[in-house]
Amino acid sequence: MAKQKWDCKMVAAQIEEAAGTLGRLPEEKLRGVKSNWPEPLPAREDYRWENTKVRLGPPSPDAIDRMDETMGWLRWLEPDQAKLVWARAERIPWKLIMRQLGVCRETARQRWMAALVNIASCLNHNVKSNA
C-alpha cells in the first residue's frame, strides 16, 4: 500500500478534527469536595431553550489518538505559527487574528499556509513526532 502524501488541506482538516476532539473531551472537575446532599434543582428560568448548550458525546479512542498525534505536529512550528494554526482550527475569525498579529488578512493567511506547508513537508519526509 502506498504511503499517504500530505497536503495543506489534509493537514488543516486533521488539525480542525483535533481541535473538535479536544472540545468534546469531558470537562475536568475538582476532586475532593463532595456532599451527601442531592444537587439543588435548577431555577425555573434554567429550563428555557435559548440558553441550552448541546454537546456532542465524548470522542472515540481513535479520535483521541489522532488528536494526540496531531498536537505533536505543532512542535515543528514556531510558537507564533502554532498559535495561528490552532486559532484557525478553532475557527477564530480572521479579523480577530489580524488584530492580534497586527497584520492584514492576506499576510495572516500566508503565514497560516506557510505553517501548514511546513507540517505537510515534515509529514511527507517521515519526521517523527516526539509525542
N, CA and C of each residue as an Amber inpcrd file, in Angstrom:
protein
   393
   0.8390000  -1.1830000   0.0000000   0.0000000   0.0000000   0.0000000
   0.8850000   1.2480000   0.0000000   0.5640000   2.2020000  -0.8400000
   1.3570000   3.4260000  -0.9570000   1.1360000   4.3220000   0.2600000
   2.1950000   5.0140000   0.6360000   2.0790000   5.9420000   1.7640000
   1.2650000   7.1560000   1.3610000   0.5830000   7.7120000   2.3410000
  -0.2480000   8.8920000   2.1030000   0.6430000  10.1170000   1.9190000
   0.3710000  10.8980000   0.8890000   1.1110000  12.1410000   0.6470000
   0.2770000  13.2810000   1.2060000   0.8130000  13.9870000   2.1770000
   0.0870000  15.0510000   2.8650000   0.1430000  16.3420000   2.0740000
  -0.9760000  17.0800000   2.0680000  -1.0140000  18.4190000   1.5070000
  -1.6350000  19.3600000   2.5490000  -1.6870000  20.6430000   2.2270000
  -2.1570000  21.6450000   3.2020000  -3.6010000  21.4160000   3.6340000
  -4.4670000  21.0420000   2.6840000  -5.8710000  20.8170000   3.0230000
  -6.0240000  19.6590000   3.9960000  -5.2740000  18.5930000   3.7660000
  -5.3530000  17.4270000   4.6480000  -4.8430000  17.7750000   6.0460000
  -3.7470000  18.5210000   6.1120000  -3.1910000  18.9270000   7.4020000
  -4.1850000  19.8180000   8.1460000  -4.7750000  20.7870000   7.4460000
  -5.7430000  21.6890000   8.0790000  -6.9520000  20.9120000   8.5860000
  -7.4360000  19.9560000   7.7930000  -8.5910000  19.1530000   8.2170000
  -8.2580000  18.3190000   9.4460000  -7.0580000  17.7540000   9.4760000
  -6.6510000  16.9370000  10.6300000  -6.5320000  17.7910000  11.8900000
  -6.0050000  19.0030000  11.7550000  -5.8660000  19.8800000  12.9190000
  -7.2350000  20.3620000  13.3800000  -8.1480000  20.6320000  12.4500000
  -9.5190000  21.0070000  12.8310000 -10.2100000  19.8680000  13.5730000
  -9.9900000  18.6390000  13.1060000 -10.5690000  17.4840000  13.8020000
 -10.0080000  17.3820000  15.2230000  -8.7120000  17.6340000  15.3690000
  -8.0860000  17.5720000  16.6950000  -8.6760000  18.6270000  17.6220000
  -8.9050000  19.8320000  17.0950000  -9.4970000  20.8910000  17.9110000
 -10.9180000  20.5140000  18.3220000 -11.6660000  19.9190000  17.3990000
 -13.0140000  19.4710000  17.7260000 -13.0110000  18.3620000  18.7550000
 -12.0710000  17.4410000  18.6280000 -11.9550000  16.3470000  19.5970000
 -11.6130000  16.8920000  20.9770000 -10.6910000  17.8320000  21.0260000
 -10.3260000  18.4300000  22.3130000 -11.5270000  19.1010000  22.9620000
 -12.3550000  19.7480000  22.1530000 -13.5450000  20.4020000  22.6770000
 -14.5990000  19.4300000  23.1730000 -14.5510000  18.1860000  22.6970000
 -15.5360000  17.1890000  23.1130000 -15.1020000  16.3880000  24.3300000
 -13.8560000  16.5460000  24.7630000 -13.4090000  15.8160000  25.9550000
 -14.1820000  16.3070000  27.1740000 -14.4490000  15.4200000  28.1290000
 -15.1850000  15.8490000  29.3270000 -14.4100000  16.9160000  30.0920000
 -15.1590000  17.8170000  30.7080000 -14.5360000  18.8820000  31.4890000
 -13.9470000  18.3040000  32.7680000 -12.8330000  18.8970000  33.1910000
 -12.2340000  18.4800000  34.4560000 -13.0490000  19.0390000  35.6030000
 -13.2490000  18.2200000  36.6050000 -13.9550000  18.6700000  37.7930000
 -13.0280000  18.5230000  38.9850000 -13.1370000  19.4490000  39.9160000
 -12.3120000  19.3840000  41.1150000 -12.7060000  18.1720000  41.9360000
 -11.7040000  17.5150000  42.4310000 -11.9620000  16.3470000  43.2660000
 -11.8140000  16.7440000  44.7280000 -12.4220000  15.9660000  45.5620000
 -12.2500000  16.1680000  46.9970000 -13.3850000  16.9170000  47.6580000
 -14.2080000  17.6180000  46.9180000 -15.3290000  18.3370000  47.5100000
 -16.5930000  17.5680000  47.1560000 -17.1000000  16.8340000  48.1190000
 -18.2890000  16.0210000  47.8860000 -19.2860000  16.2720000  48.9940000
 -20.5060000  15.9880000  48.6690000 -21.5720000  16.1470000  49.6420000
 -22.5490000  15.0040000  49.4780000 -23.1670000  14.5990000  50.5760000
 -24.1830000  13.5600000  50.5090000 -25.5400000  14.1260000  50.1390000
 -25.6430000  15.4440000  50.1340000 -26.8950000  16.0860000  49.7640000
 -27.0650000  16.0250000  48.2560000 -28.2940000  15.8930000  47.7730000
 -28.5020000  15.8940000  46.3190000 -28.2460000  17.2960000  45.7480000
 -27.9760000  17.3320000  44.4700000 -27.7750000  18.6070000  43.7930000
 -29.0660000  19.4100000  43.8470000 -28.9680000  20.7180000  44.0460000
 -30.2010000  21.5180000  44.0720000 -30.8560000  21.5530000  42.6940000
 -32.1620000  21.6570000  42.6930000 -32.8870000  21.7470000  41.4340000
 -32.5950000  23.0910000  40.7800000 -32.4840000  23.1110000  39.4540000
 -32.2220000  24.3880000  38.7870000 -33.4230000  25.3130000  38.8970000
 -33.1540000  26.5960000  38.8240000 -34.2360000  27.5760000  38.8720000
 -35.1350000  27.4030000  37.6580000 -36.3430000  27.8590000  37.7620000
 -37.3070000  27.7000000  36.6780000 -36.8140000  28.3350000  35.3730000
 -36.0530000  29.4270000  35.4800000 -35.5520000  30.1050000  34.2900000
 -34.5440000  29.2490000  33.5270000 -33.9090000  28.2930000  34.2050000
 -32.8930000  27.4740000  33.5550000 -33.4720000  26.4850000  32.5510000
 -34.7810000  26.3350000  32.5300000 -35.3930000  25.3810000  31.6080000
 -35.7040000  25.9900000  30.2460000 -35.3930000  27.2450000  30.0500000
 -35.6460000  27.8770000  28.7530000 -34.7100000  27.3180000  27.6920000
 -35.2010000  27.2350000  26.4830000 -34.4180000  26.6550000  25.4000000
 -33.3230000  27.5680000  24.8900000 -33.4900000  28.8760000  25.0020000
 -32.4980000  29.7560000  24.3810000 -31.1330000  29.6960000  25.0650000
 -31.0610000  29.2230000  26.2950000 -29.7790000  29.1300000  26.9940000
 -29.1950000  27.7170000  26.9510000 -29.8110000  26.8320000  26.2000000
 -29.3980000  25.4420000  26.1920000 -28.1410000  25.2580000  25.3550000
 -27.1710000  24.5620000  25.9160000 -25.9580000  24.2060000  25.1910000
 -26.0320000  22.7120000  24.8920000 -25.8260000  22.3730000  23.6360000
 -25.8380000  20.9770000  23.2350000 -24.3980000  20.5590000  22.9930000
 -24.0000000  19.4870000  23.6330000 -22.6500000  18.9590000  23.4580000
 -22.7470000  17.5930000  22.8120000 -21.8500000  17.3340000  21.9030000
 -21.7600000  16.0020000  21.3410000 -21.2120000  15.0690000  22.4040000
 -21.3840000  13.7970000  22.2090000 -20.8570000  12.8170000  23.1550000
 -19.3360000  12.8330000  23.1590000 -18.7520000  12.0690000  24.0580000
 -17.2880000  12.0390000  24.1290000 -16.6950000  11.4490000  22.8560000
 -15.4850000  11.8540000  22.5120000 -14.8570000  11.3480000  21.2830000
 -14.4450000   9.8870000  21.4320000 -14.2620000   9.2390000  20.3070000
 -13.8370000   7.8340000  20.3190000 -12.3520000   7.7550000  20.6860000
 -11.9060000   6.5910000  21.1550000 -10.4760000   6.4430000  21.4590000
  -9.5830000   6.6980000  20.2440000 -10.0490000   6.3020000  19.0460000
  -9.2490000   6.5610000  17.8380000  -9.1110000   8.0580000  17.5760000
 -10.1890000   8.8080000  17.8110000 -10.1400000  10.2580000  17.6100000
  -9.1680000  10.9010000  18.6010000  -9.1390000  10.3850000  19.8200000
  -8.2120000  10.9190000  20.8240000  -6.7720000  10.6110000  20.4400000
  -6.5330000   9.4050000  19.9120000  -5.1820000   9.0590000  19.4530000
  -4.7380000   9.9600000  18.3030000  -5.6450000  10.2140000  17.3450000
  -5.3110000  11.1190000  16.2390000  -5.0520000  12.5320000  16.7500000
  -5.8390000  12.9660000  17.7540000  -5.6480000  14.2980000  18.3340000
  -4.2620000  14.4070000  18.9710000  -3.8840000  13.3770000  19.7310000
  -2.5590000  13.4050000  20.3710000  -1.4440000  13.4860000  19.3380000
  -1.5630000  12.6910000  18.2770000  -0.5460000  12.7210000  17.2290000
  -0.5120000  14.0870000  16.5400000  -1.6930000  14.6150000  16.2420000
  -1.7880000  15.8980000  15.5430000  -1.2270000  17.0360000  16.3940000
  -1.4920000  17.0200000  17.6840000  -0.9630000  18.0850000  18.5390000
   0.5550000  18.0370000  18.6080000   1.1330000  16.8590000  18.3920000
   2.5930000  16.7390000  18.3150000   3.1760000  17.4620000  17.1130000
   2.3570000  17.5780000  16.0520000   2.8250000  18.2810000  14.8550000
   3.1200000  19.7380000  15.1430000   2.4090000  20.3250000  16.0910000
   2.5880000  21.7540000  16.3820000   3.9740000  22.0580000  16.9340000
   4.6680000  21.0400000  17.4140000   6.0370000  21.2370000  17.9220000
   7.0150000  21.5760000  16.8050000   6.6460000  21.2550000  15.5820000
   7.5260000  21.5430000  14.4490000   7.4700000  23.0110000  14.0510000
   6.5530000  23.7490000  14.6410000   6.3490000  25.1500000  14.2750000
   6.9120000  26.0720000  15.3410000   7.1320000  27.3160000  14.9420000
   7.4550000  28.3560000  15.9130000   6.2050000  28.5880000  16.7730000
   6.3670000  29.0530000  18.0060000   5.1960000  29.2590000  18.8750000
   4.1130000  30.1460000  18.2580000   4.5110000  31.2250000  17.5720000
   3.5180000  32.1060000  16.9410000   2.7680000  31.3940000  15.8200000
   3.4870000  30.5730000  15.0510000   2.8470000  29.8120000  13.9850000
   1.8670000  28.7890000  14.5630000   2.2720000  28.1170000  15.6240000
   1.4020000  27.1070000  16.2450000   0.1220000  27.7480000  16.7720000
   0.2490000  28.9290000  17.3790000  -0.9440000  29.6390000  17.8760000
  -1.8730000  30.0170000  16.7260000  -1.2850000  30.4620000  15.6240000
  -2.0790000  30.8390000  14.4590000  -2.8170000  29.6360000  13.8840000
  -2.1130000  28.5210000  13.7210000  -2.7240000  27.3080000  13.1660000
  -3.8390000  26.8210000  14.0810000  -3.6040000  26.8310000  15.3850000
  -4.6230000  26.3490000  16.3180000  -5.8170000  27.3150000  16.3530000
  -5.5670000  28.5940000  16.2610000  -6.6700000  29.5680000  16.2400000
  -7.5740000  29.3210000  15.0410000  -6.9840000  29.0550000  13.8870000
  -7.8030000  28.7720000  12.6990000  -8.5350000  27.4430000  12.8440000
  -7.9090000  26.4660000  13.4890000  -8.5780000  25.1770000  13.7040000
  -9.7930000  25.3410000  14.6170000  -9.7110000  26.3000000  15.5380000
 -10.8500000  26.5750000  16.4250000 -11.8310000  27.5520000  15.7880000
 -11.5950000  27.8820000  14.5290000 -12.4620000  28.7550000  13.7330000
 -12.5890000  30.1650000  14.3040000 -11.4950000  30.6620000  14.8370000
 -11.4530000  32.0590000  15.2720000 -11.4210000  32.9060000  14.0000000
 -12.2600000  33.9300000  13.9100000 -12.3310000  34.7280000  12.6770000
 -10.9980000  35.4050000  12.3450000 -10.7740000  35.5500000  11.0350000
  -9.5460000  36.2030000  10.5730000  -9.4180000  37.6060000  11.1560000
 -10.5190000  38.2910000  11.3240000 -10.4720000  39.6630000  11.8280000
  -9.8070000  39.7220000  13.2100000 -10.1400000  38.7740000  14.0810000
  -9.5190000  38.7540000  15.4150000  -8.0470000  38.3670000  15.3300000
  -7.7390000  37.4330000  14.4480000  -6.3410000  37.0230000  14.2680000
  -5.5220000  38.1810000  13.7170000  -6.0860000  38.9040000  12.7430000
  -5.3920000  40.0650000  12.1690000  -5.0900000  41.0980000  13.2420000
  -6.0620000  41.3450000  14.0930000  -5.8760000  42.3400000  15.1590000
  -4.7860000  41.8900000  16.1260000  -4.7870000  40.5980000  16.4620000
  -3.7900000  40.1000000  17.4090000  -2.3790000  40.1380000  16.8170000
  -2.2550000  39.7800000  15.5400000  -0.9390000  39.7710000  14.9070000
  -0.5110000  41.1460000  14.4130000  -1.4640000  42.0370000  14.2180000
  -1.1500000  43.3670000  13.7060000  -0.7810000  43.3620000  12.2410000
  -1.3980000  42.4580000  11.4690000  -1.1140000  42.3630000  10.0360000
  -2.4350000  42.3360000   9.2740000  -2.3530000  42.4620000   7.9370000
  -3.5610000  42.3810000   7.1120000  -3.9630000  40.9110000   6.9490000
  -5.1540000  40.7110000   6.4160000  -5.6910000  39.3590000   6.2730000
  -4.8140000  38.4850000   5.3880000  -4.3500000  39.0260000   4.2810000
  -3.5460000  38.2290000   3.3470000  -2.2300000  37.7940000   3.9860000
  -1.6100000  38.6600000   4.7700000  -0.3670000  38.2960000   5.4530000
  -0.6230000  37.1960000   6.4720000  -1.7000000  37.3180000   7.2220000
  -2.0520000  36.2830000   8.2040000  -2.3280000  34.9590000   7.4980000
  -3.0530000  35.0140000   6.3760000  -3.3670000  33.7970000   5.6290000
  -2.1030000  33.1520000   5.0640000  -1.1770000  33.9710000   4.5860000
   0.0740000  33.4300000   4.0460000   0.9110000  32.7820000   5.1470000
   0.9270000  33.3860000   6.3240000   1.6560000  32.7770000   7.4480000
   1.0310000  31.4490000   7.8480000  -0.3060000  31.3960000   7.8260000
  -1.0230000  30.1600000   8.1460000  -0.6930000  29.0720000   7.1230000
  -0.7290000  29.4480000   5.8250000  -0.4130000  28.4900000   4.7660000
   1.0380000  28.0160000   4.8600000   1.9510000  28.9090000   5.1860000
   3.3590000  28.5220000   5.3280000   3.5260000  27.5110000   6.4560000
   2.7890000  27.7050000   7.5460000   2.8610000  26.7580000   8.6600000
   2.3060000  25.3990000   8.2420000   1.2070000  25.3950000   7.4750000
   0.6420000  24.1290000   7.0050000   1.5880000  23.4220000   6.0460000
   2.2550000  24.1940000   5.1870000   3.2420000  23.6130000   4.2600000
   4.3930000  23.0070000   5.0510000   4.8230000  23.6750000   6.1040000
   5.9020000  23.1630000   6.9540000   5.5070000  21.8190000   7.5670000
   4.2890000  21.7310000   8.1000000   3.8260000  20.4730000   8.7060000
   3.7300000  19.3830000   7.6500000   3.1370000  19.7030000   6.4930000
   2.9980000  18.7070000   5.4210000   4.3670000  18.2130000   4.9740000
   5.3210000  19.1180000   4.8630000   6.6730000  18.7380000   4.4620000
   7.3000000  17.7790000   5.4780000   7.1360000  18.1000000   6.7530000
   7.6660000  17.2120000   7.8030000   7.0000000  15.8440000   7.7470000
   5.6960000  15.8140000   7.5340000   4.9670000  14.5440000   7.4630000
   5.3990000  13.7310000   6.2390000   5.6000000  14.4070000   5.1170000
   5.9930000  13.7080000   3.9010000   7.4310000  13.2140000   3.9330000
   8.2460000  13.7970000   4.7950000   9.6270000  13.3400000   4.9380000
   9.8030000  12.4620000   6.1620000   8.6870000  11.9590000   6.6860000
   8.6880000  10.9810000   7.7960000   9.3950000  11.4830000   9.0430000
   9.2120000  12.7430000   9.3650000   9.7680000  13.2630000  10.6050000
   8.9240000  12.7020000  11.7460000   9.5670000  12.1470000  12.7390000
   8.8430000  11.5390000  13.8640000   8.5010000  12.6000000  14.8850000
   7.2680000  12.5200000  15.3970000   6.8200000  13.4100000  16.4720000
   7.3840000  12.8920000  17.7840000   7.7360000  13.7970000  18.6730000
   8.2300000  13.4120000  19.9930000   7.1040000  13.2420000  20.9870000
   5.9850000  12.7330000  20.5600000   4.8300000  12.5670000  21.4510000
   4.9390000  11.3110000  22.2480000
